[in-house]
Amino acid sequence: MSSDPVSVFVSIGSNIDRTRNVRRAVSALKARFGTLCLSPVYETAAVGFAGDDFYNLVAGFETREDVHHVADALREIETACGRERGAQRFAPRTMDIDLLLYGDLILNERGLNLPRDEIMRYAFVLAPLANIAGQLRHPLDGRTYEALWDEFAGAGGELLEIEFVW
């Protein structure tokens, strides 16, 4: 356990029974980490494969847990939501929870890269992150997430903010 709380941001996505699974994931995150800051939920087309549209959002929370414990907890929540792990990276998902940021930590380990590079590549990650953490700065790039979103030219730019009923 860390002595000072760290701000953590995670992306949440589902395209299988997506309303139910997003609710389950958010509930599990609240149970594990406490109060969450949630972005709006966006509907986006599948990127990298042909499949049903996704619901995507970003959640932020404070924790004193070590980064590896947080990553393990996220995998446990994915599994509890029916996530099956396989060799196919781009495929339909009951739940995908990715650790985007753990404070300003820069980390490159097998299976754990922070800040996560998808922040700079995909609208469905950057837009919700900019929504709840717009004034924070990317640890490597230095620009705010709001500025990054204003200048965004990556993939998956078609976002539809939906009225999500919790």
Residue, then its C-alpha position, 0 to 999 in steps of 0.5 A: m500500500s502506498s502512503d498517499p492516494v494515487s489518481v487512477f483512470v481506467s477505460i471500460g468497454s463492452n459489446i456483449d450484453r453491454t448495458r448489463n456488463v457495464r453496470r456490473a463492472v462499474s458496481a464492482l469497481k465501486a465495491r473495490f475502490g470506492t467513489l468513482c468519477l464516471s465519464p459519459v457512456y459513448e457508443t462506438a463501432a468496433v475497431g479492428f474487427a467486424g462486430d457489434d457496437f461497444y459501450n465505452l467510458v472512463a472511470g477515475f478513482e483514488t487508491r493507495e493500492d500498488v499498481h500491480h494490485v490494481a491491475d490484478a483487481l481489474r482482471e478479476i472484475e473482467t473475469a467476473c463479468g464473463r471475460e474469456r481470455g484468448a489469443q485474439r486481441f480484437a474480438p467481441r468482449t463481455m468486458d474490457i477494463d484497461l488501466l490507462l493511468y496510475g498517477d504520473l507513473i511511466l511503466n513498461e512491463r510485460g502486460l502493463n504499460l503506463p500511460r496506456d498508448e490507446i489514450m493517444r490512438y482511440a477516440f473512445v479512450l481519449a474523449p471520455l478521459a478528457n471529459i473527466a480529467g481534461q486538465l491533467r497532463h499526459p505524463l509523456d506528451g505533457r499536453t492536457y487531455e483536453a488539448l489532446w482531444d481538441e487536436f485528435a486525429g486517431a481512429g474510432g472518431e465516431l462517438l455517440e454519447i448516450e443516455f445511460v440508465w444506471 
